[in-house]
Amino acid sequence: MSIWIKLLLVGSGGFAGAVCRYKLAGWIHARYASAFPYGTLTVNLLGSFLLGYLAGHVSAETFVLWMGTGFIGAFTTFSTLKLESIKLLKQRLMLVWLLYTGVTYTFGILLAYAGYHI
């Protein structure tokens, strides 16, 4: 497979993943507006599970490039997690920060593991 096909797969998957993240996180935030970033948590945990499932069950290079590297790579968002964590700390919402980061990392790993083994 040519590098151009690979780039097209990753790029189109990334575009779709970013749009889905934006819409889903925005939809959740509009319904559950609070200091706790439910939208980002949801997309990151869902993405962890999906990437674990993909890693454990799919070997087709084209689908892994499109879905894993592209879609899930853009759907999940480590940078937003970090930015929201800093904002929570600056607002002195220590318990919210602790819950958010603890749930994100603990359940992200557990869900990736579960997806891999399902």
Secondary structure, DSSP 8 states (H G I E B T S, - for coil): --HHHHHHHHHHHHHHHHHHHHHHHHHHHHHS-SSS-HHHHHHHHHHHHHHHHHHHH---HHHIIIIIIIIIHHHS-HHHHHHHHHHHHHTT-HHHHHHHHHHHHHHHHHHHHHHHH-
